[in-house]
Structure formats: structure tokens, C-alpha cells
Amino acid sequence: MPRKRVISPSIWTDEKFIELDYITRLLFIGIWNYCCDRGIHKNNAKALKAEIFPADDITVDVIEKGLSSLFNNRQLLISEDKTLFRVANW
């Protein structure tokens, strides 16, 4: 179930965040709405596309690239079995 989350204004000047393309930045913020209360979500690009970009002409490949960027920046931490991820510093 989606949750209302507060995004800190400091995110807009965070070094890791500003290096991301705008779709990945929006993906990251959207993930916050669909994570559980521990900051965990299924590692499923199709589900994220449906949740965050349901009416947008954005492919699952774009979501997968965004997730890769977030994993590489360690903004998302992937589980050992790669089925889940957690927002870092949740």
C-alpha cells in the first residue's frame, strides 16, 4: 500500500542525487512511496513502472537502467538473492 513520505529539501543538492538523470531522480522519490515501513521493495522493474509511471511512455529498460544507477550509487541496497532492495539510510 502506498505511503505518504516526506522528502528532505536537502535531497535536491545531494551530490549523488544531482548526478542522476531526471527520470531516475523521480524513480527514486517514487520508490519511497511504495516501500514498506522499513524501506524495502521488491526488485521488480515492471512493478515499479506500473506504480510510479503508469501513464508515461517510459520503458521497463529505462526503469532497469535507473535501478542500476541507484544500486551503483549505493542509494539502493540489493538483497543477497536480488529479489528485494532497501533504500539506503532509511
Beta strands, then each sheet from edge to edge (+ up, - down):
strand 1: 40-42
strand 2: 76-78
strand 3: 84-87
sheet 1: 1+ 3- 2+
end
